[in-house]
Amino acid sequence: MTENPLQVIVDQDPQLFALLENTHELAFVEEGIPLKYKLLLAMSLDAANGAINGVKFLAVQAMQAGATKEEVMQAIRITQYIFGVGSVYTASEALKDIL
C-alpha cells in the first residue's frame, strides 16, 4: 500500500485532510499507551468495521512498531470475542499476505 488512500481528499480538500492529520497525531502521540498497542487497537477496530485495507496497513505499522505476529493474532481474538466472527473474516483477508 504505497498510495495514500486519502489522496482524493488531499487533492480536493486540504483543510479536511489537515484536520484528519491533526486527529491522527493526537491519537498516536508518543505517550501513555505504547505505540504498538495503539496500532493494534486501531487494527482491531478496523477489523470490527470490515475495513480490510485498514487492518492490513495497521498490522504492518504495528509490527514495525514492535508488535509480534502473536500479538496481532491475540488482538484479533479479542476483537472476535467482542464483535463476532465477521471481524475474523475481515482480518483473515487482510492478513493473509502479511503473517
SULJOGI-V168622 format. One record per helix or strand of 3 or more residues. SS is the DSSP state (H for helix, E for strand). FROM is the first residue (numbers start at 1). LEN is the number of residues. Records with the same first field share a line. If there is no record, write none. Layout:
SS = FROM-LEN ; FROM-LEN
//
This chain:
H = 7-6 ; 14-14 ; 35-14 ; 52-13 ; 69-15 ; 85-11
//
